[in-house]
């Protein structure tokens, strides 16, 4: 997955979080019939900050997205995020699956 760090300013609900889910060879995962959730957790936290449904924007090309809620971007910090996919077969896989997750950084505004 390219661009493994995503920046968003505190209290900003744009830009939208979007990714293309890929297999180990870099090929897009076919998400036809799948559902997706976004999980976000601060390092060392015991419970997720986010555990919400995400959207499948383009199933054949593995594109997913998430629209921030106000509570998602209200706290400065570093967060590990991952996409949980439940395929039509009922099997589950998390992306990225080769590390803890990708990094989301909520930064402060100047004014």
N, C-alpha and C positions, 0 to 999 in steps of 0.2 A: 504494500500500500504506500503510495507516495504521500508526501507531506504529512508526516507522523505527528506534527505539533500543530494544534489548532488554537488560535488566539481569539478571544472575544473580550470586549470591555465590560466591566461590571455594569449590570442593569441593561445591557444592550441585548436585544433579542435577534439581532442580525449581526453578522451573516449566519445564515442557516448552516447547520452541520450536515455535510454531504460527503459520502464516500462511495467508492466502487469496491465491493468485496471480491477478493481474489483468492485463488488456491495457491499452493506453494510454488507453482510455476509461473504465477502472474496472470493466469487466465481468469476472466470474470466468472463468478459463481452464478449459475442459473437459479434464480429465486422464484420461479414460477410455482405458485401455490403455497409459498412460504409466508410466515409472519416473522416480524423482526421487532426486537426491543433494544433500547439503548440502556446500558448500565454505566453508571459513573460513581466512582468512589475516591475519596481523598486517601492518600497514602496513610496507612495505619488505622483508618476508620473501620469500625466493625459493621456498619450498615451503609448501603448505597445512598448517595445524595439523589441519584436519578435511577429509576427502574420503571421506564415508561415505554409504551408502544412507539415504534418508529414507522416510517412509511417505506414501502418498496416503490421507488420512483420509476424504475425500468427493470423489470424482473429478468429478462433475457440477458441484459448486460450487467447485472449485479449491482445496480445503483440503489442506494438507500439514503434516507434523509431524516432529519429530526428538527422540529421547530421548537426553539427554546421557550419554556415557560418562565415567568418572572422569577420564581423561586430557584430556577436552575442556575441563574447568573447573578445571584445576589451576594455571593461571598467570594472575595479575592482568594486566589490560590491555584495550586496545581492539582489536577485530577487525572486518574486513569479511567479511560472509557473503553468500552467494547460493545460490539453488536452481538446480540444473541439471536440466532436464526433457528426457527423450528420449521423444518421442511415439510412438505405435504405428506411424507412418509411417517411423520411424527418424530423423526430423529432430530437431535439438537446439535448445533455447532456454534462456537463463539469465534468472532473475528476481531482483531487478529488472533490467531491461535498459536503463534510462535513466541509470544512474550506476554507480559502482564496486561498490555493494552496500549492504546495510543494516548498521547498526552494532550489534555485540554488545559490551557492556562487562561484564567480570568484575571485581567489586569485592571488597574485603576484608571479612571478618567482624570484628565487634567482639570476639568471644571464640572 
